[in-house]
Amino acid sequence: MTTARVVSLTEMGSADVIKLIDKELPPPAKGEVQLRQTAIGFNFIDVYQRSGVYPLDLPTGLGHEAAGIVQAVGEGVEHFKVGDHVMYMNAGLGAYASARNVPAEKLVPIPKGVSDEAAAAIFFKAMTAQYLVQKTYKVKAGDVVLVHAAAGGVGQILASWAKALGAFVVGTVGSPAKFAAAKEAGCDAVIDYSNATWPEEVLKATGGRKANVVYDSVAKTTFMGSLDCTAPFGTVALFGAASGPAPDINPDILNKKGCLFLTRPSVFPHNATPALFQENAKAVFDAIESGKIKVEIGGRFPLEQAADAHRAAEGRKLSGAIILVP
């Protein structure tokens, strides 16, 4: 048996509730792969779950994604072998660990041109951006794309990817301090959505053109303005609610605003089967290798310092992705 170091929560609360324990890890079962994890991705949902904003059954682990090296394979596993570098997400909570058994169907190989740390830093975020720019609305050259929270983890990837596809990208941010990050991500113009006039500023930046697609993860404070900024027959993709739930609307408003399409997508239905997951992951790794999206690691923390990683994220002390290194 392997002894793994794992994060275990027995209560919700501040970062102080994060405890590291030793756990005996049995050999991988049928259809499973045992990983020595090399880099663990951090997402802000980890904070929401740890703090109780998104309640979990206790005791529980934390973390949704990690990269690792295959140490052993269970019966029936054909597509992975010892020594392979792989990545996973959505294998159940528990990625905050030095080693783990994971269903083989949840794994994808990491290409030789992508490091384990780079993969873990942005995989979950990039998989979100992937379905948004390639499936929810297929961005093409000449489009006007509006990205809310463009300085955030997903927002920066969206802006960079849309720009690489030839779009004119307008990003919004919550404060002037975030302008530089949005610009560096690829936004042609950056607007502060905390100003009530932000929809008018978007139209000024585009020369009067409305957006073919609006990617809105802010919701409550931006949603109605998003409808105003969308071109006739355009798409509003509401994929988060950082400021709270979007207001209820009468569907007829979509007609009055120009026969708009409104959708509320999420990452897991877009990766509901192993085949879809493999296909979408390949698109993400291709985008990393081609430079369409860039990886900026703002903080590396040993697994033993997972609580410090949470404090740094909550304090907005770092720019770029955070990873935990076992």
C-alpha positions, 0 to 999 in steps of 0.5 A: 500500500502507498501512503499518501498525504491528503487534505481532509476537512472535518469542518467548514470555515477559514483556511485554518480548517485545512489539515493534512493527514496520512492516508493508506492508498490501496492498489488501483481497482479495476479501471483505475490508475494510481498517480503520483501527483506532481501539480495540483490546480487551484480554483476559487471554487475550492475556497467556496467549498472550504468556507461553506459557501458551497456546503459539502458533506464532511469529512471531505477532501478538496480540489478538482484537478491535478497532473501526475505520473502513472505509478500503477494501473488496475485491471482493464486499463489499456490506454495508460502505462506506468510513467505516463504524464496525465491530467484529470478534472471532475474525478470527485473531490480530493485532488489536494493529495500527493497520490491518488487513485483515479478512474482511467476514463477521467484522465487525458495524456499531457503532451510532451510540449506541455509541463505538468505544472502548466497543465495543472495551472489552467486546465479546468479554466481552459476547459471552460474557455474551450467550450465557450469559444468553440461550442457555445459560440464559435468565435471567428475572425472579425467578431466583436467579443465582450468578456466580463471579468477579463482579468480573472482566470477564465476571463484572461484565457477567453480574451487571449483565445478570442483574440488569437481567433481574430476577434476584436475583444472588449474586456470589462473589469471591476476596478482600474487596478485590473486594467493591465492584466486584461490588456496583457491577456489580449483585450483591445479595450478594457472597461470598468464595469463598476461605472454605470455608463459601461455599456456606452463605453463598450460601444464607444470602444467598438465604434458603435458595433455591438458584440456577436457574443458576450461571455458573462460570469459576473451576472447580477451587476452586468447581465442587463447591460450585457443584453444591451451590448449584444448585436441582433441575433447575438449570443449571451453566454451566462456562465457564472455569477460572481456578483450574484444571480442574474435578474429574472427576465421576461423572455420577450425581452430577448426579442425586443433586444434583437432576437438574442440567444441566451444560454447558461452553459457549464463545463461538466455537460460539455465533458459528459463522456470520455470521448468528449473529454478527450476531444476537448482536452486535446483542443486545450493542449493544442491551444497552449502549444500554439500560443493561443492561450498562455500560462502564467503561474503566479504562485507555487505552494507546497501541499503542506501550505495549502492554507497559505494558498487559500489566504493568498487567493482570498487576499487577491495577493497574486496575479496568475494561476496558483498551483500546489506542489506535492 
